């Protein structure tokens, strides 16, 4: 169920995990409030974090675009480094804020009606900058789908809902990443998303194991690379959609965990399992003694989230 359009997907691009769904399924999540209103803020330091932490200020030297390409490489040829001479398919960097200049917002051939060119800032901090990642406009998203031959079942009328679903899924994914990063709140108070890569045709080990046991296959997979104050940490994200629950808050399931690239990632998984299970049974945190607040976080879209509200609204 992989979707090649997702290779360039995540905050800021014109295609996404939402594009891996049928248009009707993506549209079913539309019509809710701004996803950043409730989904983008990093969770407070709960069980693992120390209240005595003093925030650190760190900015990575590298800045990446939505194609996983570094766009401020000092070793790059002068022509490629120019803010007016980006390579084809590459975001052009605005030297004032290290953010991409305005990409293609023109209607594509055969388009039946104009789409909004407004872009929405996410709540996901962008590595190497003091800004956040910026989501694609409906026009950018539509252009990207058509360019990749993925827009045959998507009409202009669907785009607001599709973009909303894309944005909401990314906000909730970052919430879950930030929840894992709270395990390291003492060493880094503000982790950022440095870069990301869509890998829709490669099953993660956990997704493969789940399918062997009779579970569903994810419709998409992303790897997000988080900058933990100078340390790059990879997270694996599997996106699931239950057709039987389409239009309900439980339709989407976003499973986030640190990749087992280091012993520290394995330790984090064990820690989170302990914290979650202590909280589930109403037990205080075994580290700090604080009341249980961590709770379960693996199921993605919960009641009360923007995506849940969107799915519910679509049925009314």
PyMOL commands that set and color helices and strands:
alter all, ss='L'
color gray80, all
select helices_A, chain A and resi 4-8+17-20+23-27+36-39+78-81+138-147+156-184+205-212+243-245+263-280+306-313
alter helices_A, ss='H'
color red, helices_A
select strands_A, chain A and resi 93-94+99-100+121-125+132-134+192-198+220-228+231-241+252-258
alter strands_A, ss='S'
color yellow, strands_A
deselect
rebuild
show_as cartoon
